[in-house]
């Protein structure tokens, strides 16, 4: 067509080399955090039925796991503990010999350069499965904060590099920051689950962490899935109180929130690609309904394009291998 007046955007899509040259968003192994479920049992490596490829592992399998993670180039893990015994106040969470504390010490001894992020919550340790202390069937905020602060300090004492409180109690960043500072851990950052929705996408995780509430739900402390402005209030509050990272959880159905948070805070934003998102993709892939690699990479690119600088994902090992094979 002579004297065409329209724009020819396809010029920059003409070849793979051209597309790579102008690509705005890329993935790196440095973007990923891999969750680990550490059980207090012995000689255990048990696949989570609702999360194919994800395992509960005991301490005697942890070095083998670390070897694999380091081989593919991953540099950060997020630890969840599965204790043998639970009680009303989740004492295993802040026991200096608790499973996360012991796992942290082992990791820092065996793989000192691996970043250990300790999930700081009570739900895996309470007999009722809620994230704080129960009083008359209600999760009491302020008394829960004291136990969460104790948990954070014991995790830091064990060698955790980052504390990641996921409990959604009001004031948890302030109280944990003060406790860490008073204990001499002023250098330890807080990765706050500031924007954590009461989502149906967490189901498989609760199988993995054995943390399903014995009754009710978590809607009195986790956020309403319909709210956007509330996410900004939570994120701004937590950064003001000392949060060094802000997590948005879940990720895929909340990319609008990832972008909003990214636009309004000046700390790194972390997207948590949660268990339900993983399991749906994995199930479809195992049934041959989708191209797993292409779908996973597209989802993760979308999270990063939305504003996430880091991504917690159960696909981290597979993606790290895919990236390694393309270099």
BALUMRO-739544 format. One record per residue (C-alpha): residue number from 1; residue in one letter; x, z, y. Coordinates in steps of 0.02 Angstrom, whole numbers, plus 50000, padded with zeros to 5 digits. Each point is the difference from the previous one (the first is absolute). Layout:
! BALUMRO-739544
{seq->NUM, type->A, xx->X, zz->Z, yy->Y}
...
END
This chain:
! BALUMRO-739544
{seq->1, type->X, xx->50000, zz->50000, yy->50000}
{seq->2, type->X, xx->50072, zz->49950, yy->50167}
{seq->3, type->X, xx->50002, zz->50123, yy->50144}
{seq->4, type->X, xx->49926, zz->50138, yy->49892}
{seq->5, type->X, xx->49958, zz->50149, yy->50108}
{seq->6, type->X, xx->49982, zz->50129, yy->49862}
{seq->7, type->X, xx->50135, zz->50123, yy->49944}
{seq->8, type->X, xx->50095, zz->49962, yy->49839}
{seq->9, type->X, xx->50025, zz->50174, yy->49928}
{seq->10, type->X, xx->50041, zz->49927, yy->49829}
{seq->11, type->X, xx->50172, zz->49947, yy->50062}
{seq->12, type->X, xx->50061, zz->50178, yy->49966}
{seq->13, type->X, xx->49927, zz->49999, yy->49823}
{seq->14, type->X, xx->50081, zz->49839, yy->49942}
{seq->15, type->X, xx->50123, zz->50075, yy->49874}
{seq->16, type->X, xx->50040, zz->50166, yy->49918}
{seq->17, type->X, xx->50160, zz->50013, yy->50103}
{seq->18, type->X, xx->49901, zz->49972, yy->50160}
{seq->19, type->X, xx->49867, zz->50128, yy->49950}
{seq->20, type->X, xx->50133, zz->50128, yy->49959}
{seq->21, type->X, xx->50088, zz->49971, yy->50165}
{seq->22, type->X, xx->49846, zz->50039, yy->50104}
{seq->23, type->X, xx->49925, zz->50134, yy->49887}
{seq->24, type->X, xx->49945, zz->50149, yy->50104}
{seq->25, type->X, xx->49985, zz->50133, yy->49865}
{seq->26, type->X, xx->50114, zz->50029, yy->49850}
{seq->27, type->X, xx->50017, zz->50130, yy->49864}
{seq->28, type->X, xx->50158, zz->50095, yy->49956}
{seq->29, type->X, xx->50036, zz->50126, yy->49864}
{seq->30, type->X, xx->50033, zz->50122, yy->50143}
{seq->31, type->X, xx->49815, zz->49995, yy->50044}
{seq->32, type->X, xx->49942, zz->50088, yy->49841}
{seq->33, type->X, xx->49973, zz->50177, yy->49941}
{seq->34, type->X, xx->49965, zz->50026, yy->49814}
{seq->35, type->X, xx->49886, zz->50143, yy->49945}
{seq->36, type->X, xx->50053, zz->50104, yy->49850}
{seq->37, type->X, xx->49889, zz->50116, yy->49898}
{seq->38, type->X, xx->50108, zz->50138, yy->49927}
{seq->39, type->X, xx->49924, zz->50108, yy->49863}
{seq->40, type->X, xx->50057, zz->50172, yy->49949}
{seq->41, type->X, xx->49981, zz->49951, yy->49818}
{seq->42, type->X, xx->50155, zz->49956, yy->49898}
{seq->43, type->X, xx->50050, zz->49835, yy->49921}
{seq->44, type->X, xx->49854, zz->49911, yy->50082}
{seq->45, type->X, xx->49978, zz->49823, yy->50063}
{seq->46, type->X, xx->49814, zz->49968, yy->49998}
{seq->47, type->X, xx->49918, zz->49846, yy->50073}
{seq->48, type->X, xx->49853, zz->50033, yy->50115}
{seq->49, type->X, xx->49853, zz->49910, yy->49916}
{seq->50, type->X, xx->49922, zz->49944, yy->50164}
{seq->51, type->X, xx->50169, zz->49945, yy->50073}
{seq->52, type->X, xx->50090, zz->49887, yy->49875}
{seq->53, type->X, xx->50188, zz->50007, yy->50029}
{seq->54, type->X, xx->49994, zz->50170, yy->50086}
{seq->55, type->X, xx->50056, zz->50155, yy->49905}
{seq->56, type->X, xx->50001, zz->50188, yy->50005}
{seq->57, type->X, xx->50180, zz->50045, yy->49958}
{seq->58, type->X, xx->50086, zz->50164, yy->49961}
{seq->59, type->X, xx->50166, zz->50054, yy->50071}
{seq->60, type->X, xx->50093, zz->49940, yy->49846}
{seq->61, type->X, xx->49946, zz->49821, yy->50038}
{seq->62, type->X, xx->50037, zz->50011, yy->50186}
{seq->63, type->X, xx->50182, zz->49942, yy->49995}
{seq->64, type->X, xx->49948, zz->49845, yy->49902}
{seq->65, type->X, xx->49868, zz->49964, yy->50132}
{seq->66, type->X, xx->50126, zz->50023, yy->50141}
{seq->67, type->X, xx->50119, zz->49878, yy->49916}
{seq->68, type->X, xx->49862, zz->49869, yy->49999}
{seq->69, type->X, xx->49952, zz->50032, yy->50181}
{seq->70, type->X, xx->50180, zz->49988, yy->50060}
{seq->71, type->X, xx->50030, zz->49843, yy->49897}
{seq->72, type->X, xx->49861, zz->49908, yy->50092}
{seq->73, type->X, xx->50058, zz->50069, yy->50167}
{seq->74, type->X, xx->49863, zz->50125, yy->50043}
{seq->75, type->X, xx->50056, zz->50142, yy->50111}
{seq->76, type->X, xx->49852, zz->50119, yy->50019}
{seq->77, type->X, xx->49880, zz->50091, yy->49886}
{seq->78, type->X, xx->49843, zz->50102, yy->50035}
{seq->79, type->X, xx->49982, zz->50147, yy->49881}
{seq->80, type->X, xx->49838, zz->50068, yy->49927}
{seq->81, type->X, xx->50006, zz->50147, yy->49880}
{seq->82, type->X, xx->49893, zz->50036, yy->49847}
{seq->83, type->X, xx->50019, zz->50183, yy->49952}
{seq->84, type->X, xx->49963, zz->50078, yy->49832}
{seq->85, type->X, xx->49895, zz->50136, yy->50079}
{seq->86, type->X, xx->49883, zz->50002, yy->50150}
{seq->87, type->X, xx->49918, zz->50142, yy->50096}
{seq->88, type->X, xx->49881, zz->50030, yy->50144}
{seq->89, type->X, xx->50134, zz->49995, yy->50135}
{seq->90, type->X, xx->50114, zz->49867, yy->49928}
{seq->91, type->X, xx->50152, zz->50113, yy->49986}
{seq->92, type->X, xx->50097, zz->49867, yy->49905}
{seq->93, type->X, xx->50009, zz->49897, yy->50159}
{seq->94, type->X, xx->50111, zz->50127, yy->50089}
{seq->95, type->X, xx->50092, zz->50072, yy->49850}
{seq->96, type->X, xx->50186, zz->49975, yy->50026}
{seq->97, type->X, xx->50006, zz->49951, yy->49816}
{seq->98, type->X, xx->49848, zz->49887, yy->50014}
{seq->99, type->X, xx->50003, zz->49828, yy->49923}
{seq->100, type->X, xx->50027, zz->49904, yy->50164}
{seq->101, type->X, xx->50137, zz->50120, yy->50054}
{seq->102, type->X, xx->50089, zz->49981, yy->49833}
{seq->103, type->X, xx->49980, zz->49811, yy->50002}
{seq->104, type->X, xx->50069, zz->49993, yy->50177}
{seq->105, type->X, xx->50155, zz->50097, yy->49953}
{seq->106, type->X, xx->50029, zz->49887, yy->49850}
{seq->107, type->X, xx->49981, zz->49842, yy->50104}
{seq->108, type->X, xx->50117, zz->50059, yy->50136}
{seq->109, type->X, xx->50130, zz->50048, yy->49870}
{seq->110, type->X, xx->49986, zz->49841, yy->49896}
{seq->111, type->X, xx->49963, zz->49873, yy->50138}
{seq->112, type->X, xx->50047, zz->50083, yy->50166}
{seq->113, type->X, xx->49965, zz->49843, yy->50102}
{seq->114, type->X, xx->49820, zz->49987, yy->49940}
{seq->115, type->X, xx->49881, zz->50058, yy->50137}
{seq->116, type->X, xx->49882, zz->50132, yy->49934}
{seq->117, type->X, xx->49831, zz->50013, yy->50086}
{seq->118, type->X, xx->49902, zz->50152, yy->49942}
{seq->119, type->X, xx->49811, zz->49990, yy->50002}
{seq->120, type->X, xx->49943, zz->50166, yy->50074}
{seq->121, type->X, xx->49828, zz->50046, yy->49936}
{seq->122, type->X, xx->49917, zz->50127, yy->49886}
{seq->123, type->X, xx->49875, zz->49890, yy->49906}
{seq->124, type->X, xx->50111, zz->49968, yy->49847}
{seq->125, type->X, xx->50029, zz->50187, yy->49984}
{seq->126, type->X, xx->49830, zz->50078, yy->50032}
{seq->127, type->X, xx->49881, zz->50034, yy->49857}
{seq->128, type->X, xx->49857, zz->49929, yy->50105}
{seq->129, type->X, xx->50093, zz->49842, yy->50052}
{seq->130, type->X, xx->49974, zz->50019, yy->50187}
{seq->131, type->X, xx->50138, zz->49987, yy->50129}
{seq->132, type->X, xx->49992, zz->50179, yy->50064}
{seq->133, type->X, xx->49937, zz->50176, yy->49974}
{seq->134, type->X, xx->49816, zz->50015, yy->49954}
{seq->135, type->X, xx->49887, zz->50130, yy->50078}
{seq->136, type->X, xx->49817, zz->49995, yy->49946}
{seq->137, type->X, xx->50019, zz->49820, yy->49944}
{seq->138, type->X, xx->50077, zz->49941, yy->50165}
{seq->139, type->X, xx->50182, zz->49952, yy->50027}
{seq->140, type->X, xx->50062, zz->50124, yy->50128}
{seq->141, type->X, xx->50113, zz->49920, yy->50128}
{seq->142, type->X, xx->50115, zz->50133, yy->50073}
{seq->143, type->X, xx->50040, zz->50098, yy->49842}
{seq->144, type->X, xx->50040, zz->49835, yy->49914}
{seq->145, type->X, xx->50125, zz->49958, yy->50138}
{seq->146, type->X, xx->50108, zz->50151, yy->49957}
{seq->147, type->X, xx->50015, zz->49944, yy->49818}
{seq->148, type->X, xx->50038, zz->49822, yy->50051}
{seq->149, type->X, xx->50137, zz->50062, yy->50115}
{seq->150, type->X, xx->50076, zz->50100, yy->49857}
{seq->151, type->X, xx->49992, zz->49845, yy->49891}
{seq->152, type->X, xx->50089, zz->49894, yy->50130}
{seq->153, type->X, xx->50141, zz->50126, yy->50020}
{seq->154, type->X, xx->50031, zz->50014, yy->49812}
{seq->155, type->X, xx->50003, zz->49810, yy->49988}
{seq->156, type->X, xx->50127, zz->49989, yy->50140}
{seq->157, type->X, xx->50103, zz->50138, yy->49920}
{seq->158, type->X, xx->50003, zz->49897, yy->49840}
{seq->159, type->X, xx->50072, zz->49852, yy->50095}
{seq->160, type->X, xx->49851, zz->49894, yy->50052}
{seq->161, type->X, xx->50048, zz->49877, yy->50136}
{seq->162, type->X, xx->49824, zz->49980, yy->50070}
{seq->163, type->X, xx->49845, zz->50112, yy->49991}
{seq->164, type->X, xx->49837, zz->49904, yy->49979}
{seq->165, type->X, xx->49848, zz->50113, yy->50024}
{seq->166, type->X, xx->49843, zz->49916, yy->49931}
{seq->167, type->X, xx->49876, zz->50143, yy->50008}
{seq->168, type->X, xx->49904, zz->49951, yy->50159}
{seq->169, type->X, xx->49983, zz->50178, yy->50064}
{seq->170, type->X, xx->49990, zz->50014, yy->50189}
{seq->171, type->X, xx->50167, zz->50054, yy->50073}
{seq->172, type->X, xx->50103, zz->49966, yy->49846}
{seq->173, type->X, xx->50138, zz->49908, yy->50093}
{seq->174, type->X, xx->50021, zz->50139, yy->50128}
{seq->175, type->X, xx->50006, zz->50139, yy->49871}
{seq->176, type->X, xx->50117, zz->49907, yy->49882}
{seq->177, type->X, xx->50114, zz->49945, yy->50142}
{seq->178, type->X, xx->50015, zz->50179, yy->50061}
{seq->179, type->X, xx->50033, zz->50065, yy->49824}
{seq->180, type->X, xx->50135, zz->49870, yy->49967}
{seq->181, type->X, xx->50084, zz->50035, yy->50166}
{seq->182, type->X, xx->49998, zz->50188, yy->49973}
{seq->183, type->X, xx->50077, zz->49975, yy->49828}
{seq->184, type->X, xx->50142, zz->49896, yy->50073}
{seq->185, type->X, xx->49933, zz->49828, yy->49954}
{seq->186, type->X, xx->49985, zz->49927, yy->50174}
{seq->187, type->X, xx->50075, zz->49837, yy->49935}
{seq->188, type->X, xx->49866, zz->49970, yy->49867}
{seq->189, type->X, xx->49867, zz->49875, yy->50059}
{seq->190, type->X, xx->49814, zz->50010, yy->49964}
{seq->191, type->X, xx->49910, zz->49848, yy->49931}
{seq->192, type->X, xx->49821, zz->50046, yy->50041}
{seq->193, type->X, xx->49850, zz->49937, yy->49905}
{seq->194, type->X, xx->49915, zz->50003, yy->50169}
{seq->195, type->X, xx->49873, zz->49865, yy->49961}
{seq->196, type->X, xx->49934, zz->50035, yy->49826}
{seq->197, type->X, xx->49826, zz->49942, yy->49960}
{seq->198, type->X, xx->49881, zz->50076, yy->49871}
{seq->199, type->X, xx->50014, zz->49840, yy->49900}
{seq->200, type->X, xx->49933, zz->49942, yy->49832}
{seq->201, type->X, xx->50165, zz->49908, yy->49975}
{seq->202, type->X, xx->50090, zz->50160, yy->49945}
{seq->203, type->X, xx->49919, zz->50013, yy->49828}
{seq->204, type->X, xx->50147, zz->49943, yy->49891}
{seq->205, type->X, xx->50121, zz->50112, yy->50098}
{seq->206, type->X, xx->49898, zz->50152, yy->49953}
{seq->207, type->X, xx->50024, zz->49952, yy->49817}
{seq->208, type->X, xx->50188, zz->49985, yy->50029}
{seq->209, type->X, xx->50018, zz->50162, yy->50098}
{seq->210, type->X, xx->49864, zz->50094, yy->49904}
{seq->211, type->X, xx->49926, zz->50053, yy->50167}
{seq->212, type->X, xx->49815, zz->49956, yy->49993}
{seq->213, type->X, xx->49896, zz->50134, yy->50088}
{seq->214, type->X, xx->49908, zz->50112, yy->49877}
{seq->215, type->X, xx->49847, zz->49988, yy->50112}
{seq->216, type->X, xx->49944, zz->49910, yy->50158}
{seq->217, type->X, xx->50113, zz->49882, yy->50096}
{seq->218, type->X, xx->50127, zz->50004, yy->50140}
{seq->219, type->X, xx->49891, zz->49934, yy->50140}
{seq->220, type->X, xx->50009, zz->50162, yy->50102}
{seq->221, type->X, xx->50186, zz->49971, yy->50031}
{seq->222, type->X, xx->50039, zz->49817, yy->49965}
{seq->223, type->X, xx->49935, zz->49872, yy->50124}
{seq->224, type->X, xx->49835, zz->49907, yy->50000}
{seq->225, type->X, xx->50032, zz->49821, yy->49941}
{seq->226, type->X, xx->49891, zz->49931, yy->50142}
{seq->227, type->X, xx->50105, zz->50071, yy->50143}
{seq->228, type->X, xx->50133, zz->49911, yy->50103}
{seq->229, type->X, xx->50019, zz->50104, yy->50158}
{seq->230, type->X, xx->50021, zz->50156, yy->49894}
{seq->231, type->X, xx->50153, zz->49920, yy->49922}
{seq->232, type->X, xx->50080, zz->49984, yy->50171}
{seq->233, type->X, xx->49959, zz->50181, yy->50042}
{seq->234, type->X, xx->50081, zz->50058, yy->49838}
{seq->235, type->X, xx->50153, zz->49890, yy->50022}
{seq->236, type->X, xx->50029, zz->50050, yy->50181}
{seq->237, type->X, xx->49977, zz->50184, yy->49959}
{seq->238, type->X, xx->50125, zz->49997, yy->49858}
{seq->239, type->X, xx->50132, zz->49908, yy->50100}
{seq->240, type->X, xx->49978, zz->50124, yy->50143}
{seq->241, type->X, xx->50017, zz->50145, yy->49878}
{seq->242, type->X, xx->50163, zz->49932, yy->49928}
{seq->243, type->X, xx->49959, zz->49864, yy->49873}
{seq->244, type->X, xx->50147, zz->49881, yy->49979}
{seq->245, type->X, xx->49904, zz->49871, yy->49897}
{seq->246, type->X, xx->49814, zz->49966, yy->49989}
{seq->247, type->X, xx->49919, zz->49948, yy->49835}
{seq->248, type->X, xx->49840, zz->49900, yy->49991}
{seq->249, type->X, xx->49914, zz->50020, yy->49831}
{seq->250, type->X, xx->49929, zz->49892, yy->49921}
{seq->251, type->X, xx->50080, zz->49840, yy->50063}
{seq->252, type->X, xx->49916, zz->49839, yy->49946}
{seq->253, type->X, xx->49822, zz->50038, yy->50056}
{seq->254, type->X, xx->50067, zz->50084, yy->50158}
{seq->255, type->X, xx->50117, zz->49870, yy->50074}
{seq->256, type->X, xx->49902, zz->50010, yy->50162}
{seq->257, type->X, xx->50046, zz->50184, yy->50008}
{seq->258, type->X, xx->50184, zz->49964, yy->49960}
{seq->259, type->X, xx->50004, zz->49883, yy->50150}
{seq->260, type->X, xx->49908, zz->50122, yy->50114}
{seq->261, type->X, xx->50119, zz->50141, yy->49955}
{seq->262, type->X, xx->50152, zz->49888, yy->50020}
{seq->263, type->X, xx->49939, zz->49952, yy->50174}
{seq->264, type->X, xx->49976, zz->50180, yy->50055}
{seq->265, type->X, xx->50144, zz->50104, yy->49929}
{seq->266, type->X, xx->50187, zz->49986, yy->50026}
{seq->267, type->X, xx->50057, zz->50058, yy->49827}
{seq->268, type->X, xx->50014, zz->49898, yy->49839}
{seq->269, type->X, xx->49834, zz->49960, yy->49916}
{seq->270, type->X, xx->49989, zz->50012, yy->49810}
{seq->271, type->X, xx->49865, zz->49912, yy->49898}
{seq->272, type->X, xx->49953, zz->50079, yy->49834}
{seq->273, type->X, xx->49952, zz->49861, yy->49878}
{seq->274, type->X, xx->49895, zz->50118, yy->49895}
{seq->275, type->X, xx->49962, zz->50012, yy->49815}
{seq->276, type->X, xx->49832, zz->49912, yy->50005}
{seq->277, type->X, xx->50078, zz->49852, yy->50089}
{seq->278, type->X, xx->50137, zz->49995, yy->49869}
{seq->279, type->X, xx->49885, zz->50016, yy->49851}
{seq->280, type->X, xx->49879, zz->49865, yy->50056}
{seq->281, type->X, xx->50143, zz->49877, yy->50021}
{seq->282, type->X, xx->50084, zz->50051, yy->49838}
{seq->283, type->X, xx->49837, zz->49986, yy->49901}
{seq->284, type->X, xx->49965, zz->49827, yy->50069}
{seq->285, type->X, xx->50179, zz->49946, yy->49961}
{seq->286, type->X, xx->49993, zz->50065, yy->49822}
{seq->287, type->X, xx->49840, zz->49901, yy->49974}
{seq->288, type->X, xx->50082, zz->49842, yy->50066}
{seq->289, type->X, xx->49880, zz->49986, yy->50147}
{seq->290, type->X, xx->50132, zz->49998, yy->50138}
{seq->291, type->X, xx->50182, zz->49957, yy->50029}
{seq->292, type->X, xx->50063, zz->50179, yy->50009}
{seq->293, type->X, xx->50162, zz->49969, yy->50095}
{seq->294, type->X, xx->49918, zz->49890, yy->50132}
{seq->295, type->X, xx->49855, zz->50120, yy->50028}
{seq->296, type->X, xx->50111, zz->50154, yy->50010}
{seq->297, type->X, xx->50121, zz->49919, yy->50122}
{seq->298, type->X, xx->49856, zz->49940, yy->50108}
{seq->299, type->X, xx->49924, zz->50174, yy->50007}
{seq->300, type->X, xx->50164, zz->50082, yy->50046}
{seq->301, type->X, xx->50038, zz->49869, yy->50132}
{seq->302, type->X, xx->49828, zz->50035, yy->50074}
{seq->303, type->X, xx->50038, zz->50186, yy->50011}
{seq->304, type->X, xx->50165, zz->49969, yy->50085}
{seq->305, type->X, xx->49926, zz->49867, yy->50115}
{seq->306, type->X, xx->49867, zz->50126, yy->50052}
{seq->307, type->X, xx->50136, zz->50119, yy->50060}
{seq->308, type->X, xx->50065, zz->50100, yy->49853}
{seq->309, type->X, xx->50187, zz->50024, yy->50006}
{seq->310, type->X, xx->50000, zz->50083, yy->49829}
{seq->311, type->X, xx->49886, zz->49982, yy->49849}
{seq->312, type->X, xx->49968, zz->50125, yy->49861}
{seq->313, type->X, xx->49956, zz->49896, yy->49848}
{seq->314, type->X, xx->49994, zz->50013, yy->49811}
{seq->315, type->X, xx->50058, zz->49819, yy->49998}
{seq->316, type->X, xx->50166, zz->50044, yy->50081}
{seq->317, type->X, xx->50105, zz->49974, yy->49844}
{seq->318, type->X, xx->49922, zz->49833, yy->49958}
{seq->319, type->X, xx->50012, zz->49937, yy->50179}
{seq->320, type->X, xx->50181, zz->50056, yy->50011}
{seq->321, type->X, xx->50038, zz->49897, yy->49844}
{seq->322, type->X, xx->49908, zz->49848, yy->50069}
{seq->323, type->X, xx->50096, zz->50013, yy->50164}
{seq->324, type->X, xx->50165, zz->50022, yy->49909}
{seq->325, type->X, xx->49968, zz->49844, yy->49895}
{seq->326, type->X, xx->49969, zz->49894, yy->50155}
{seq->327, type->X, xx->50162, zz->50045, yy->50088}
END
